[in-house]
Each structure stands twice: as structure tokens, then as C-alpha cells.
Amino acid sequence: MFRVEADSLKAYFDVDRERKGDLKKLDALIRKVAPQLRRHFHEGTAAGEAGMRMKMIGYGKFRYAIGSGKRADWPVIGVALQKNYISVYLSITRRGRPIVQSYAGKLGEIRVGRNNFSFVTSQDLKVPALSALFAEAAAIFRADPQNPVRYREGGRRTRVSAQDAVARRP
């Protein structure tokens, strides 16, 4: 796993001088189209703690319950350096589906996941589609701050006993 050794926003931007310009361009776009999502340094959880250890640049923040019953912070939009590309994570859904899925193939991405995408350089990105994605994510979060909480907590599987499953049948 690729690890970024940084302890602040400035240090994060400076980790990889070759990709600093790409991070800055993406940062400027997010801050322009989604200014209500305050930028911050997401330092991840400490070793031994439950939650994601990944360090990244975060935009907006929410708290959600993790499997242990504790609470963790996570960005609404997160930007993370990977070994060979930059990944963008979103914790927003539209009509119960990950928002990134409706933009797949339109962003200039090299890969797309459930609610994330990756790119190599900012030159590959399609700014109009990215602007629409980030603005829509910010608008959804503003209208429904629990949207990302439901997304993060909904991914956890809960165990249901056979008796409970039978009792829940209509």
C-alpha cells in the first residue's frame, strides 16, 4: 500500500513535486465549484484504531459509526495520492446509488470504482463533467448532511440470526 508521509495540507501538497501542480489544479476546481465544503487535512486514524488510515486532502467532513461502535470522521470529497495516480473519493449518493457511477466514463478517468475515480494527470480530466460532479455532491450534502453517513454506515454488513430472519418475513 502506498503511504503518504505528511502531517498538514502544505506537507501533503509538497510530498510529490511532480504531481503538486495536478493536486493544486484539482484543489482549485473543487474550491471554486463547492466552496461550502471546507478544505482540510484528513490524517486518517491512528494505528490500532478502527477506521481508515489513509491521509488525504478532504473537502467537507462528516462523522459516521464504524463497526466497533466508535465514530470516525471522513471527508465528503477526498483526494489522495497513490503510487501511480491520484484518486478522488466521494461519499455521496443520488437516489441511493453512488454518485460517481452516473459520471463514469465522462470524467477523463483511468479507472472508476464504486464511488471513486482515478487519473494520472489533470490534463486528462474533463473539467465540465468534474465541475458538475463536485457541485452536485456539494448541493446534495448541503440539502441532506446525513447522505454520506447513510452511505458509509450502509456498507457495513450486520449479522441476522435465523430466528430474526424468520420473524421479519411478511
Backbone bond lengths (Angstrom), bond angles and torsions (degrees), N, CA, C in turn:
res aa  C-N    CA-C-N  psi(-1)  N-CA   C-N-CA  omega(-1)  CA-C   N-CA-C  phi
1 M - - - 1.452 - - 1.520 109.42 -
2 F 1.316 116.59 134.78 1.452 123.25 178.91 1.527 108.78 -75.73
3 R 1.316 116.95 128.55 1.465 120.77 179.74 1.517 110.30 -118.82
4 V 1.311 114.98 135.28 1.456 121.22 176.51 1.520 107.35 -100.08
5 E 1.316 116.01 122.92 1.463 120.77 177.85 1.524 108.16 -95.32
6 A 1.306 115.82 96.71 1.460 122.17 179.44 1.524 107.80 -148.42
7 D 1.321 115.84 154.73 1.466 119.93 179.73 1.529 112.44 -130.80
8 S 1.339 116.30 12.04 1.459 120.79 179.48 1.529 108.29 -161.68
9 L 1.326 115.63 167.84 1.463 119.88 176.22 1.529 110.81 -59.76
10 K 1.322 116.45 -46.79 1.462 119.83 -178.98 1.521 110.39 -59.09
11 A 1.311 117.12 -45.83 1.468 120.48 179.88 1.525 110.79 -63.44
12 Y 1.331 117.22 -37.06 1.463 120.00 179.92 1.527 110.48 -64.21
13 F 1.329 116.95 -46.28 1.462 120.38 178.57 1.530 111.47 -61.50
14 D 1.344 116.84 -31.38 1.460 121.44 -175.98 1.528 114.20 -88.42
15 V 1.323 119.10 -5.22 1.470 122.04 -176.85 1.525 111.93 -57.40
16 D 1.303 116.85 -44.32 1.458 121.70 -176.18 1.524 108.44 -126.76
17 R 1.305 116.50 97.82 1.474 121.33 -175.77 1.531 111.96 -57.96
18 E 1.332 117.79 -34.53 1.466 120.96 -178.58 1.528 112.23 -67.91
19 R 1.329 117.12 -30.13 1.466 119.82 -178.48 1.521 113.46 -105.56
20 K 1.316 116.79 3.96 1.463 120.80 179.85 1.529 110.57 -58.46
21 G 1.320 117.83 -42.39 1.469 121.27 179.41 1.518 111.81 -61.81
22 D 1.342 116.83 -39.79 1.468 120.44 178.04 1.523 110.79 -64.73
23 L 1.337 116.81 -42.18 1.468 120.28 177.61 1.527 110.28 -63.45
24 K 1.328 117.09 -43.21 1.468 121.49 -178.39 1.534 111.18 -63.75
25 K 1.338 117.27 -40.83 1.469 120.23 179.33 1.523 110.81 -65.05
26 L 1.328 116.42 -44.19 1.462 119.65 178.63 1.525 110.42 -65.44
27 D 1.315 116.74 -41.96 1.463 122.02 177.70 1.529 110.79 -58.40
28 A 1.319 117.19 -45.86 1.469 120.72 -179.64 1.526 110.81 -62.41
29 L 1.317 117.15 -39.91 1.465 120.45 179.72 1.526 111.00 -65.50
30 I 1.324 117.05 -47.53 1.469 120.34 -179.71 1.523 110.28 -61.11
31 R 1.314 116.92 -44.84 1.462 120.49 -178.57 1.523 112.12 -66.95
32 K 1.329 116.90 -28.83 1.464 120.41 178.48 1.525 111.53 -74.65
33 V 1.343 118.19 -46.82 1.468 120.39 -173.51 1.530 113.29 -90.89
34 A 1.335 117.74 -15.33 1.466 121.25 179.58 1.534 109.88 -136.05
35 P 1.347 117.34 57.65 1.466 120.02 -174.25 1.527 114.09 -63.65
36 Q 1.335 117.58 -22.71 1.459 119.98 -180.00 1.534 112.48 -72.38
37 L 1.335 117.95 -15.30 1.467 121.07 176.76 1.529 107.42 -89.38
38 R 1.315 115.35 96.54 1.462 121.02 -174.90 1.527 111.54 -64.05
39 R 1.320 115.24 130.79 1.462 121.05 179.55 1.525 110.19 -73.52
40 H 1.330 115.69 141.48 1.462 121.39 177.42 1.524 109.85 -154.31
41 F 1.312 116.15 165.62 1.456 122.30 174.57 1.517 107.48 -90.89
42 H 1.312 116.46 119.47 1.471 120.94 177.10 1.527 106.35 -95.70
43 E 1.326 115.81 110.26 1.460 119.46 -174.66 1.519 114.11 -89.37
44 G 1.333 117.27 0.96 1.465 119.04 -179.77 1.515 111.23 72.42
45 T 1.303 115.63 176.93 1.458 119.25 179.14 1.523 110.09 -90.93
46 A 1.296 115.62 154.80 1.460 121.12 -179.97 1.535 110.36 -70.53
47 A 1.304 115.67 154.67 1.465 120.78 176.89 1.527 108.80 -56.48
48 G 1.310 115.87 137.02 1.456 120.63 -179.02 1.518 113.72 90.32
49 E 1.321 117.25 -14.13 1.465 122.18 177.77 1.525 108.90 -94.43
50 A 1.309 116.61 150.52 1.457 120.35 175.72 1.519 109.38 -74.61
51 G 1.315 117.39 148.38 1.458 122.27 178.80 1.513 110.91 120.14
52 M 1.313 115.92 -178.11 1.462 122.75 -177.05 1.526 110.41 -85.06
53 R 1.316 117.01 130.42 1.457 122.28 -179.59 1.527 113.06 -89.05
54 M 1.317 117.75 -8.08 1.452 122.44 -174.98 1.530 112.24 -63.15
55 K 1.328 115.09 131.94 1.463 120.87 174.19 1.513 107.76 -91.37
56 M 1.328 115.91 142.40 1.458 119.79 -179.20 1.519 110.78 -163.28
57 I 1.330 114.84 173.08 1.452 121.24 172.06 1.523 105.65 -89.45
58 G 1.326 116.35 124.92 1.457 120.67 -178.41 1.511 111.55 -109.76
59 Y 1.332 114.65 151.56 1.468 122.56 176.86 1.512 106.07 -131.55
60 G 1.323 116.38 115.57 1.455 120.62 -173.05 1.521 108.40 75.06
61 K 1.333 115.23 161.13 1.468 119.33 -176.78 1.514 109.00 -152.32
62 F 1.319 115.66 145.70 1.455 121.26 174.46 1.518 108.29 -146.40
63 R 1.336 115.63 162.26 1.475 121.64 178.40 1.514 108.42 -111.91
64 Y 1.325 115.34 140.70 1.459 120.64 179.00 1.518 109.17 -140.85
65 A 1.317 115.35 159.72 1.466 121.21 179.36 1.519 108.84 -83.77
66 I 1.333 115.50 137.78 1.460 120.39 175.44 1.516 108.41 -105.89
67 G 1.318 116.53 168.74 1.456 122.32 -173.68 1.520 115.41 -49.16
68 S 1.322 117.68 -32.73 1.463 121.04 -177.43 1.525 112.40 -77.48
69 G 1.326 116.71 -5.00 1.458 120.44 -176.43 1.511 112.46 92.73
70 K 1.333 117.31 -9.62 1.462 120.61 176.73 1.522 109.02 -78.51
71 R 1.321 116.18 172.83 1.460 121.79 179.72 1.525 108.58 -113.83
72 A 1.323 115.68 148.52 1.458 121.08 179.19 1.526 109.00 -136.88
73 D 1.321 115.97 154.78 1.460 122.36 174.90 1.518 109.23 -93.97
74 W 1.317 116.49 148.29 1.451 121.99 177.03 1.520 108.18 -151.37
75 P 1.326 118.06 146.35 1.468 119.86 178.59 1.528 112.85 -76.27
76 V 1.312 115.90 150.12 1.460 121.84 173.09 1.530 107.77 -66.46
77 I 1.340 115.85 -45.93 1.465 122.89 172.33 1.518 106.19 -124.51
78 G 1.311 117.08 132.23 1.458 121.83 177.76 1.513 110.37 -126.89
79 V 1.327 116.08 141.51 1.462 122.00 178.10 1.521 107.30 -121.98
80 A 1.338 115.91 123.77 1.456 120.15 -175.06 1.524 112.00 -131.83
81 L 1.320 114.86 134.72 1.460 120.42 172.69 1.522 109.12 -73.25
82 Q 1.319 116.38 134.75 1.453 123.33 172.01 1.528 106.04 -116.22
83 K 1.312 116.67 175.30 1.465 119.78 -177.31 1.533 112.27 -57.38
84 N 1.328 117.97 -47.23 1.462 121.33 -173.84 1.528 114.64 -118.97
85 Y 1.312 117.97 4.22 1.454 120.86 -178.17 1.521 109.29 -160.76
86 I 1.322 115.76 178.86 1.463 122.98 177.19 1.520 107.01 -116.06
87 S 1.316 117.03 133.98 1.465 121.49 179.72 1.519 110.54 -110.39
88 V 1.327 114.86 144.96 1.461 122.26 177.20 1.520 107.15 -121.78
89 Y 1.334 116.23 124.54 1.460 123.09 -177.75 1.525 109.32 -111.54
90 L 1.313 116.79 135.45 1.460 121.58 175.68 1.518 108.88 -123.95
91 S 1.309 117.12 141.65 1.465 121.99 179.65 1.518 110.58 -114.08
92 I 1.300 116.39 37.24 1.461 122.41 -176.51 1.522 109.66 -119.86
93 T 1.313 114.97 142.93 1.464 120.31 174.59 1.521 109.87 -119.75
94 R 1.320 114.95 157.03 1.458 121.87 172.41 1.524 105.68 -124.79
95 R 1.328 115.99 121.90 1.464 122.42 -177.02 1.526 111.41 53.16
96 G 1.326 116.07 39.18 1.458 121.64 175.86 1.521 115.57 81.05
97 R 1.321 118.08 0.50 1.466 121.48 -179.91 1.523 109.86 -113.87
98 P 1.330 118.25 145.19 1.467 120.20 177.84 1.529 111.12 -54.36
99 I 1.312 116.46 130.07 1.462 121.92 -173.87 1.526 112.94 -63.39
100 V 1.319 117.89 -33.27 1.463 120.41 -177.70 1.527 111.30 -60.13
101 Q 1.322 117.24 -32.14 1.459 120.20 -177.33 1.533 112.74 -57.87
102 S 1.325 117.57 -34.16 1.463 119.55 -178.86 1.534 112.14 -77.12
103 Y 1.324 117.71 -10.06 1.462 121.83 178.45 1.531 111.91 -108.84
104 A 1.311 118.00 -1.64 1.467 122.16 -177.47 1.526 110.60 -55.55
105 G 1.321 115.43 133.69 1.450 121.30 179.79 1.519 114.18 84.25
106 K 1.327 117.52 -4.99 1.469 121.53 -176.95 1.527 112.58 -110.83
107 L 1.337 116.98 -7.35 1.462 120.80 -171.87 1.527 114.57 -95.60
108 G 1.329 117.36 -14.21 1.458 120.94 -173.76 1.520 111.19 87.42
109 E 1.318 116.47 17.76 1.457 122.63 -176.57 1.534 111.63 -75.58
110 I 1.346 115.46 156.12 1.469 119.80 174.12 1.522 110.54 -92.34
111 R 1.316 115.98 -21.43 1.462 121.01 177.78 1.515 108.90 -155.62
112 V 1.316 115.18 153.68 1.457 120.29 178.62 1.522 107.68 -136.80
113 G 1.325 115.48 139.57 1.454 121.71 177.64 1.516 109.46 -114.03
114 R 1.306 115.61 -161.54 1.467 120.52 -177.21 1.526 111.69 -57.47
115 N 1.310 117.37 -51.32 1.460 121.03 177.43 1.527 109.85 -143.42
116 N 1.340 115.12 44.03 1.453 121.32 177.47 1.519 109.29 -152.66
117 F 1.308 115.08 162.52 1.458 120.39 174.32 1.517 108.40 -147.36
118 S 1.328 116.29 161.69 1.455 121.99 -178.67 1.521 110.30 -132.74
119 F 1.320 114.97 152.78 1.465 121.65 177.92 1.518 108.47 -146.01
120 V 1.342 115.91 161.09 1.463 120.34 -179.39 1.521 110.68 -91.84
121 T 1.336 117.45 -51.61 1.466 120.60 178.36 1.531 109.41 -132.83
122 S 1.299 115.54 156.60 1.465 119.82 -179.78 1.526 111.49 -65.20
123 Q 1.318 117.94 -21.19 1.464 121.26 177.76 1.527 111.75 -64.65
124 D 1.335 117.19 -25.47 1.463 121.61 -179.72 1.531 112.22 -75.73
125 L 1.322 116.70 -21.11 1.461 120.96 -172.01 1.522 113.17 -77.11
126 K 1.312 114.76 148.73 1.469 122.33 177.72 1.525 107.47 -101.97
127 V 1.321 115.29 99.97 1.462 123.11 -171.55 1.531 113.64 -57.17
128 P 1.333 121.03 -42.90 1.470 118.52 179.99 1.535 112.97 -59.50
129 A 1.319 117.33 -43.43 1.471 120.56 179.52 1.528 110.63 -68.08
130 L 1.327 116.87 -41.06 1.473 120.09 177.69 1.518 110.97 -62.10
131 S 1.323 115.98 -44.37 1.467 120.54 179.11 1.521 110.51 -58.57
132 A 1.322 116.06 -44.89 1.467 120.06 179.65 1.527 110.73 -63.09
133 L 1.326 117.68 -43.22 1.469 121.61 179.62 1.522 111.29 -60.48
134 F 1.322 117.30 -51.43 1.460 120.64 -177.21 1.524 112.01 -66.17
135 A 1.322 117.18 -40.12 1.467 120.60 178.65 1.529 110.42 -65.35
136 E 1.332 117.06 -41.97 1.460 120.18 178.91 1.528 110.98 -65.33
137 A 1.325 117.22 -42.80 1.469 120.29 178.70 1.527 110.59 -60.40
138 A 1.325 117.07 -43.02 1.468 121.03 179.67 1.527 110.84 -64.86
139 A 1.328 117.09 -40.75 1.464 120.68 -180.00 1.523 110.90 -65.87
140 I 1.302 117.72 -40.97 1.470 121.34 178.10 1.525 109.93 -63.64
141 F 1.331 117.41 -44.02 1.461 121.17 179.62 1.527 111.27 -64.43
142 R 1.322 116.81 -40.61 1.471 120.64 179.30 1.531 110.25 -62.96
143 A 1.336 116.51 -42.52 1.466 121.00 -178.71 1.526 112.65 -75.64
144 D 1.331 117.13 -27.63 1.469 121.54 -174.95 1.532 109.96 -146.00
145 P 1.344 118.14 81.12 1.469 121.02 -178.00 1.536 114.32 -60.67
146 Q 1.326 117.51 -14.85 1.471 119.93 178.29 1.535 112.35 -87.42
147 N 1.327 117.91 -6.41 1.466 121.39 -179.48 1.530 112.02 -54.04
148 P 1.345 119.62 -51.35 1.469 118.34 179.98 1.523 113.27 -69.41
149 V 1.324 117.32 -27.93 1.472 120.22 177.79 1.523 108.78 -64.11
150 R 1.324 116.49 -47.13 1.473 119.81 178.15 1.516 110.92 -60.90
151 Y 1.334 117.05 -38.88 1.465 120.93 179.65 1.527 110.73 -63.57
152 R 1.335 117.29 -49.70 1.476 121.22 -177.27 1.527 111.03 -68.08
153 E 1.318 117.19 -43.69 1.460 119.64 -177.24 1.519 111.48 -77.35
154 G 1.311 118.66 -26.87 1.454 122.32 -179.44 1.513 113.05 -69.65
155 G 1.325 117.28 -19.16 1.457 120.92 -179.33 1.512 113.31 -77.11
156 R 1.320 116.84 -16.47 1.467 120.00 -179.54 1.510 110.19 -76.07
157 R 1.299 116.14 141.21 1.460 120.44 176.43 1.518 109.04 -93.57
158 T 1.299 114.72 138.86 1.457 118.85 177.36 1.511 108.11 -112.99
159 R 1.303 116.12 144.91 1.445 120.77 179.07 1.518 109.40 -85.65
160 V 1.294 116.28 133.39 1.457 121.95 178.61 1.517 106.98 -121.02
161 S 1.316 116.19 127.56 1.460 119.22 179.25 1.526 109.66 -70.76
162 A 1.309 116.64 159.79 1.462 121.39 178.73 1.524 110.38 -59.51
163 Q 1.347 117.31 -38.94 1.465 120.82 179.01 1.520 111.27 -63.33
164 D 1.363 116.35 -43.74 1.458 119.82 178.82 1.514 110.95 -63.30
165 A 1.333 117.18 -40.72 1.463 120.95 -179.19 1.517 110.92 -62.88
166 V 1.336 117.28 -41.17 1.464 120.88 178.60 1.514 109.82 -67.96
167 A 1.330 117.70 -41.86 1.460 121.59 -179.12 1.530 112.05 -63.94
168 R 1.347 118.26 -27.36 1.463 121.58 -178.16 1.524 113.37 -84.11
169 R 1.308 117.94 -12.26 1.470 120.08 -179.10 1.518 110.31 -63.57
170 P 1.361 115.89 143.65 1.476 118.95 179.80 1.520 111.61 -71.17
